[in-house]
């Protein structure tokens, strides 16, 4: 038998073609991978990154997205930090802003490389990690310490403190202030025992581009001409009328007759008939007594006078536009407001109770929260808006003295959002830019002692016993085969 030698030339050709084909496929795959990578990198980060943090640290809120998308002028954000030592939370958040609007750009300015850069914006003392936002000739400096909030309230009992990220709130508010146009001016009255505005509400209004200035009518003699909004916050004494040293009621009526705007909060504990008379001119009067809720879904912590009212659906005011109406509002010890049809006046409710509510005629002197003879059936309006169609004067009346309350904000942040919406609407602005701080750590899982006992029993006794029993059954079955 003869063996014919193989054609080495043909074999080598097939090997060569196979190798060439493999090399071509490999090169094509590499080119495709590079192209896909370039394409993905060219896409906005909102389409290529996913936020897995519990608090949404790397996700813009709806308010921030709306502000960014509504921009018509350019905003540049300079991040002052050492190259390579960026805070990933901030840098990724800035990427999100840039992806929402072509009018927003940002870049790092390393103080070691650009030592005099911050000085041109008056930020020569800004710490590393600070932000400078620039739009045209205007600028806002956000110090690094303002981007995080530190809560030491439990430090002496637990030895720990809580850190939350408030950078998004500060950045969005700064963008809004830079681009929203002329600043509005709000004045708050003094010298009547008014409740001081809380720091939380003050910050929220200033972030809305509203300046706040104290106003003593006794010394000023008038409401300033640039007053876009007059805030009267829970006065303990009434405004003086004719015959007094200064006729404050005349000054207030003159302001309203010229189209003024008033945000009034009151407490039934204080008697203010003169202010009540002004509200009556807008078709708003007090309902007798204190409101108590009969529906357990509309009060808090088992206290039927800690009211959780419903948002109304107003059509004449923008007070609730931009307000997250899924958040509860808490009114403690509130009084109802009656809306009466009045000539040249349009009025509507903003917050209302359930139909099961009733008003205790005894007020603060009530001995029981149970409904008694003489108590008035609900529902009740707790906050109302009214406009004089002839003068264009507008008022919002909230008949509760605890609406602006720091303690309440810790539990029910909706109070601040609601007040901010009311103030910005009366001042001629639309929407709000109030954004909550975000926790850096996931909330701990709380397990009761009973649950811990059950879990311990399951994992320490029941599961191991079940596994041993299953193993024993398998061994016995195998031995029988």
C-alpha positions in Angstrom: 0.0 0.0 0.0 1.3 3.4 -0.9 0.8 6.5 1.1 0.6 9.7 -0.9 2.1 12.8 0.7 -0.3 15.6 1.7 -0.4 18.8 -0.3 1.4 21.0 2.2 0.8 24.1 0.1 -3.0 23.6 0.3 -2.9 22.8 4.0 -0.8 25.9 4.7 -3.3 28.0 2.7 -6.2 26.8 4.7 -4.4 27.5 8.0 -3.5 31.0 6.7 -7.1 31.8 5.7 -8.4 30.5 9.0 -5.9 32.6 10.9 -6.7 35.7 8.8 -10.4 35.2 9.4 -9.9 34.9 13.1 -7.7 38.0 13.2 -10.3 39.9 11.2 -13.1 38.8 13.5 -11.0 39.8 16.6 -10.2 43.2 15.0 -13.9 43.8 14.2 -14.9 42.9 17.7 -12.3 45.3 19.2 -13.4 48.1 16.8 -17.1 47.5 17.7 -16.2 47.5 21.4 -14.4 50.8 21.0 -17.3 52.3 19.0 -19.9 51.1 21.6 -17.8 52.5 24.4 -17.4 55.9 22.6 -21.2 55.9 21.9 -22.1 55.2 25.5 -19.7 57.9 26.8 -21.3 60.4 24.4 -24.7 59.7 25.9 -26.0 61.9 28.8 -25.1 60.3 32.1 -28.8 60.0 33.1 -29.1 57.2 30.5 -25.8 55.4 31.3 -25.6 55.4 35.1 -28.0 54.0 37.7 -28.5 55.3 41.2 -28.6 52.4 43.7 -28.3 54.6 46.8 -31.3 54.4 49.1 -31.6 58.2 49.4 -31.1 58.8 45.7 -27.8 60.7 46.2 -27.0 60.6 42.5 -30.5 61.4 41.2 -32.0 64.9 40.6 -35.4 65.6 42.2 -38.3 66.7 39.9 -37.8 70.3 41.2 -34.1 70.3 40.2 -34.8 68.8 36.8 -37.6 71.4 36.1 -35.3 74.3 37.0 -32.5 72.9 34.8 -34.7 72.1 31.9 -36.4 75.6 32.1 -33.1 77.5 31.7 -32.7 80.0 28.9 -29.3 81.4 30.0 -26.0 79.7 30.6 -24.8 78.7 34.0 -21.2 77.5 34.7 -20.3 75.7 37.9 -16.7 75.7 39.0 -15.8 73.0 41.5 -12.8 74.1 43.6 -10.9 71.0 44.6 -7.7 69.2 44.1 -7.6 67.2 40.9 -8.1 63.5 41.8 -9.7 64.2 45.2 -13.2 65.1 43.9 -16.2 64.2 46.1 -17.9 61.6 43.9 -21.3 62.6 45.2 -20.8 66.2 44.0 -19.1 65.4 40.7 -21.7 62.8 39.7 -24.5 65.2 40.7 -23.0 68.0 38.6 -22.9 65.5 35.7 -26.7 65.0 36.2 -27.3 68.8 36.1 -25.3 69.0 32.8 -27.2 66.1 31.3 -30.5 67.9 32.0 -29.7 71.1 30.3 -27.3 72.3 27.6 -27.1 75.6 29.5 -25.3 74.0 32.4 -21.6 73.2 32.3 -19.1 72.5 35.0 -15.4 72.1 35.4 -12.8 71.6 38.1 -10.6 74.4 39.2 -7.7 73.1 41.3 -6.6 75.9 43.8 -3.0 74.7 43.5 -3.0 75.3 39.8 -5.3 78.4 39.8 -4.6 80.0 43.1 -6.2 83.4 42.3 -9.3 82.1 40.4 -11.8 82.2 43.3 -10.8 85.7 44.3 -12.4 87.2 41.2 -15.8 86.0 42.6 -15.0 87.1 46.2 -14.4 83.6 47.2 -10.7 83.8 48.1 -11.4 82.2 51.5 -13.6 79.4 50.1 -12.6 76.0 51.4 -11.6 73.2 49.1 -14.8 71.5 47.9 -16.7 74.7 47.4 -18.7 75.6 44.3 -18.9 78.8 42.4 -22.0 79.2 40.1 -21.7 81.9 37.4 -24.3 83.3 35.1 -23.4 86.4 33.1 -22.2 89.0 35.6 -23.8 87.3 38.6 -22.3 84.6 40.8 -23.1 82.6 43.9 -20.6 80.9 46.1 -21.5 77.7 48.0 -19.0 76.9 50.7 -18.1 73.2 51.1 -19.4 73.2 54.6 -22.9 74.2 53.3 -23.2 71.2 51.1 -23.6 68.8 54.1 -25.7 69.1 57.2 -24.6 67.7 60.6 -27.1 66.9 63.2 -25.6 66.5 66.7 -29.0 66.4 68.6 -28.3 62.8 69.7 -24.6 63.1 70.2 -24.7 63.3 74.0 -26.9 60.3 74.3 -25.6 58.0 71.6 -22.1 59.4 70.9 -23.0 59.6 67.2 -24.2 62.3 64.8 -26.1 62.2 61.6 -24.8 63.6 58.3 -27.1 64.4 55.3 -26.2 65.8 51.9 -27.9 69.1 51.1 -25.8 69.9 48.0 -28.7 69.4 45.5 -30.9 71.8 47.4 -28.2 74.5 47.6 -27.2 74.1 43.9 -30.7 74.2 42.6 -31.6 77.2 44.7 -28.4 79.0 43.6 -29.3 78.3 39.9 -32.8 79.6 40.5 -31.6 82.8 42.2 -29.1 83.5 39.4 -31.6 83.0 36.6 -35.1 83.8 37.9 -34.8 87.5 37.3 -35.3 90.4 39.7 -35.4 89.5 43.4 -38.8 89.8 45.1 -39.1 91.6 48.5 -41.0 90.2 51.5 -41.5 92.1 54.7 -42.6 90.6 58.0 -44.3 92.7 60.6 -43.0 93.2 64.2 -44.1 94.9 67.4 -47.3 92.9 67.8 -45.7 89.9 69.6 -45.5 88.0 66.3 -43.9 84.6 66.2 -40.4 84.8 64.7 -40.0 83.1 61.3 -38.1 79.8 61.7 -34.7 79.4 60.2 -36.0 76.6 58.0 -38.8 78.8 56.5 -36.4 81.8 56.2 -33.9 79.7 54.2 -36.6 78.3 52.0 -38.0 81.7 51.1 -34.5 83.1 50.5 -33.8 80.1 48.2 -36.9 81.1 46.3 -35.2 84.5 45.6 -37.3 86.3 48.2 -35.5 88.8 50.4 -36.9 89.1 54.0 -36.9 92.3 56.0 -38.5 93.2 59.3 -41.1 95.9 59.3 -42.2 98.0 62.3 -45.2 100.1 61.1 -44.9 102.3 64.2 -41.6 103.6 63.1 -41.8 103.3 59.3 -45.2 105.0 59.0 -46.1 103.0 55.8 -45.6 99.7 54.0 -42.5 100.1 51.7 -43.3 100.6 48.0 -41.1 97.6 47.0 -43.1 95.3 49.2 -44.1 92.3 47.1 -45.4 90.4 50.1 -46.4 91.3 53.6 -46.1 88.5 56.1 -48.1 88.7 59.4 -47.1 85.7 61.5 -49.2 84.9 64.5 -49.6 88.3 66.1 -50.3 88.2 69.8 -51.7 91.8 69.8 -54.0 93.4 67.3 -53.0 96.1 64.8 -53.8 99.6 66.0 -56.7 101.4 64.5 -57.9 105.0 64.2 -57.2 107.0 67.4 -53.9 105.3 68.1 -50.5 106.9 67.8 -50.2 105.2 64.4 -53.2 103.9 62.5 -51.7 100.6 61.4 -55.1 99.4 60.0 -55.2 102.4 57.7 -51.7 101.6 56.5 -52.6 98.0 55.9 -55.8 98.9 54.0 -53.9 101.4 51.9 -51.4 98.7 51.0 -54.1 96.3 50.0 -56.1 98.9 48.0 -53.0 99.4 45.9 -52.9 95.6 45.0 -50.9 94.4 48.0 -50.4 90.8 49.0 -50.7 89.5 52.5 -49.8 86.1 54.1 -51.5 85.9 57.5 -51.2 83.1 60.1 -53.2 83.5 63.3 -54.0 81.6 66.5 -57.5 81.5 68.0 -55.8 82.0 71.4 -55.2 85.7 70.5 -58.0 88.2 69.9 -57.4 90.3 66.8 -60.7 91.8 65.7 -59.1 94.5 63.5 -57.2 92.0 61.4 -60.4 89.8 61.4 -62.3 92.8 59.9 -59.8 93.0 57.1 -60.2 89.3 56.3 -63.9 89.7 56.4 -63.6 92.3 53.6 -62.2 89.3 51.6 -65.1 87.1 52.5 -63.1 85.2 55.2 -64.3 84.8 58.8 -63.4 82.7 61.8 -65.5 79.6 62.6 -66.3 79.4 66.3 -64.1 77.1 68.4 -61.3 74.7 67.7 -61.4 72.0 65.0 -61.3 68.3 66.0 -61.1 65.5 63.5 -63.5 62.5 63.6 -61.6 60.6 61.0 -58.6 58.7 62.3 -56.9 59.0 58.9 -56.9 62.8 59.2 -55.2 63.3 62.6 -51.8 62.4 64.1 -50.5 60.2 67.0 -54.0 59.7 68.4 -54.5 63.4 69.0 -57.6 64.4 67.0 -56.7 68.1 67.2 -53.3 67.5 65.4 -55.0 67.8 62.0 -53.7 66.3 58.8 -55.9 68.1 56.3 -56.5 67.5 52.6 -55.2 69.7 49.9 -58.0 71.4 48.0 -57.9 72.0 44.2 -57.7 75.8 43.8 -58.2 77.3 40.3 -57.6 81.0 41.2 -54.2 80.7 42.7 -50.9 79.0 41.9 -50.1 78.5 45.6 -50.1 74.7 45.3 -48.3 74.5 42.0 -44.9 72.9 42.6 -46.0 71.7 46.0 -45.7 68.0 46.7 -49.3 67.3 47.7 -48.5 63.7 48.6 -46.8 65.1 51.7 -49.0 65.7 54.8 -49.4 69.1 56.3 -49.8 69.3 60.1 -52.0 71.9 61.8 -52.0 71.7 65.6 -54.9 73.4 67.4 -56.4 75.0 64.3 -59.6 77.1 63.8 -61.9 76.9 60.8 -62.4 79.6 58.2 -65.8 80.3 56.8 -65.9 81.5 53.1 -68.7 84.0 52.4 -69.7 85.3 49.0 -68.6 88.9 48.8 -68.8 91.5 46.1 -65.7 91.8 43.9 -64.0 89.0 45.8 -63.0 85.5 44.7 -62.2 83.1 47.5 -61.4 79.4 47.7 -60.0 76.8 50.1 -56.4 75.5 50.1 -56.6 73.1 53.1 -59.7 71.3 54.3 -60.8 68.8 56.9 -62.7 65.6 56.4 -66.5 65.5 56.6 -66.2 63.9 60.0 -64.5 66.9 61.6 -66.3 69.1 64.1 -65.5 72.3 65.9 -65.4 72.4 69.7 -67.2 75.5 70.8 -65.2 75.6 74.1 -62.0 76.1 72.2 -58.9 75.9 74.3 -61.1 75.3 77.4 -62.6 72.1 76.1 -62.7 69.3 78.7 -63.1 66.5 76.2 -62.5 66.0 72.5 -65.7 64.0 72.1 -68.5 65.8 70.2 -71.0 67.6 72.4 -74.1 69.6 72.0 -73.3 73.0 70.6 -70.3 71.8 68.6 -70.4 72.6 64.9 -70.3 69.9 62.2 -67.6 70.0 59.5 -66.0 70.0 57.0 -63.9 73.1 57.6 -61.5 75.2 55.6 -58.2 75.7 57.5 -56.3 77.7 54.9 -58.0 80.0 52.3 -57.0 82.3 49.4 -59.0 85.4 48.4 -58.5 88.1 45.8 -60.3 91.4 45.3 -61.0 91.5 41.6 -61.2 95.4 41.7 -57.9 96.1 43.3 -56.1 92.8 42.6 -55.2 92.6 46.3 -54.6 89.0 47.4 -54.5 87.3 50.8 -53.9 83.8 52.1 -55.1 83.1 55.7 -53.9 80.1 57.6 -55.8 79.9 60.9 -53.3 77.9 62.9 -50.5 79.3 65.1 -48.2 76.3 64.8 -47.8 76.1 61.0 -44.2 77.4 61.0 -42.7 75.2 63.6 -39.2 73.7 63.5 -40.3 70.6 65.5 -43.1 70.0 63.1 -40.7 70.2 60.1 -38.7 67.3 61.5 -41.8 65.1 61.2 -43.9 66.8 58.5 -41.7 68.7 56.0 -44.9 69.4 54.0 -45.6 72.4 56.2 -42.6 74.3 54.9 -43.3 73.4 51.3 -46.9 74.6 51.7 -45.8 78.0 53.2 -43.2 78.4 50.6 -45.7 77.8 47.8 -48.1 80.3 49.3 -45.4 83.0 49.7 -43.9 82.5 46.3 -47.4 82.6 44.6 -48.4 85.8 46.4 -45.1 87.4 45.5 -45.6 86.7 41.8 -43.4 83.6 41.5 -44.5 80.1 40.4 -43.4 76.8 41.8 -41.0 76.1 44.7 -37.4 74.8 44.9 -37.5 73.2 48.3 -35.5 70.0 48.2 -34.9 67.7 51.2 -31.4 66.8 52.4 -30.5 63.2 51.6 -29.1 60.7 54.1 -25.7 59.3 53.4 -26.4 56.1 55.2 -29.2 53.6 54.8 -31.8 53.6 57.5 -31.1 50.9 60.0 -33.6 48.0 60.2 -35.4 48.0 63.5 -36.2 44.6 64.9 -38.3 44.2 68.1 -37.3 41.8 70.8 -40.2 39.5 69.9 -39.2 39.4 66.3 -35.5 38.8 67.3 -36.6 35.9 69.4 -38.6 34.3 66.5 -35.7 34.8 64.0 -33.2 33.4 66.5 -35.5 30.3 67.0 -35.8 29.8 63.2 -32.1 30.2 62.3 -30.5 28.6 65.4 -32.9 25.6 66.0 -35.5 25.0 63.3 -33.4 25.4 60.2 -30.4 23.4 61.5 -32.8 20.6 62.7 -34.5 20.5 59.4 -31.2 20.2 57.5 -30.1 17.4 59.9 -33.4 15.5 59.4 -33.1 15.9 55.6 -29.6 14.5 55.6 -30.6 11.6 57.8 -33.4 10.7 55.4 -31.0 10.9 52.4 -28.5 8.6 54.1 -31.1 6.0 55.1 -32.5 5.9 51.5 -29.1 5.4 50.0 -28.3 2.5 52.4 -31.5 0.7 51.4 -30.5 0.7 47.7 
